[in-house]
Amino acid sequence: MRVHEVMIRDPQTVPPTTTVWTALALMRQADIRHLPVVDADGVLQGIVSNRDFRRLLDLLDPDGRIPHVRDITVAQIMTEAARVVTAQPETPLVNIAQVMVLRKVGAVPIVDARDRVVGIVTQKDVLRELVRQLAPPPLNLG
């Protein structure tokens, strides 16, 4: 099985200038935990995850506020593209699953030959496919 068979095509993305406030609202609305950050051509610049937002808590002042939170952009908190695990659509899904386990990665952006984001595979997508393949066929009681 290849990544393109299970990936989420054309995932939600944001430019690096997006504020963390806007990105967080978008992630909550779409019920996603990973958001690829791309330039105007769709080339991967990095990825923002719920973990990155948790790291913002380190910036809390004594009153429990994050100073200038409305000015912080995703570019300031994202994992940069050079450190992001990516794959291409023809990558075997088992390879992605192994990387997710070994590197503790929750999502892998899928890119074309020019590093443009064309999809994303999450742990949930891998698990869903595993269940589909391993679950016994439904019983026919009729």
Stockholm file with secondary structure:
# STOCKHOLM 1.0

chainA/1-142         MRVHEVMIRDPQTVPPTTTVWTALALMRQADIRHLPVVDADGVLQGIVSNRDFRRLLDLLDPDGRIPHVRDITVAQIMTEAARVVTAQPETPLVNIAQVMVLRKVGAVPIVDARDRVVGIVTQKDVLRELVRQLAPPPLNLG
#=GR chainA/1-142 SS CBGGGTSEESCCCBCTTSBHHHHHHHHHHHTCSEEEEECTTCBEEEEEEHHHHHHGGGGCCTTSCCTTGGGCBHHHHSEEGGGSCCBCTTSBHHHHHHHHHHHTCSEEEEECTTCBEEEEEEHHHHHHHHHHHHSCCCCCCC
#=GC SS_cons         CBGGGTSEESCCCBCTTSBHHHHHHHHHHHTCSEEEEECTTCBEEEEEEHHHHHHGGGGCCTTSCCTTGGGCBHHHHSEEGGGSCCBCTTSBHHHHHHHHHHHTCSEEEEECTTCBEEEEEEHHHHHHHHHHHHSCCCCCCC
//
